[in-house]
Amino acid sequence: MQIEIIDPDPQADISLFKDCIQQVLAGEQKTAEYVNVVFMGRDELRRLKKKYFNLDVYTDVITFNLNDPDEVIEGEIYLSYNQITQNAAQYKTAAGNELYRVLIHGCLHLCAYEDDTAERKAQMTSLEDHYLAKISWGS
């Protein structure tokens, strides 16, 4: 599997990022041809949200499956580090923790999970917690 991190933020440990993506996909019994993770500003991500989802709101992550999720995954995860750090302050959690939670969230979307209902959102949050607990923070 090819994983490319484009314009990584200063908080991201690239090897830990790649391990995290591989762990989620393996845990969900999915395989991927490639996953691109692209960091961009919050205004840029807002424009993508408006263009592709017709929602003019700030967001921390947008995920695109470029093929059928039942097949080998080819996908892109777009992240806004600025929005993630704002979320971390709002939720009173470490920015690094929130960064990996959002990355896991994007990976789960690649695995065809949705968060459009309270029940589905709760399922994704539970899975995020599960994978966050598995991260080896190097300590």
Beta strands, then each sheet from edge to edge (+ up, - down):
strand 1: 2-6
strand 2: 32-39
strand 3: 61-65
strand 4: 73-79
sheet 1: 1+ 2+ 4+ 3-
end
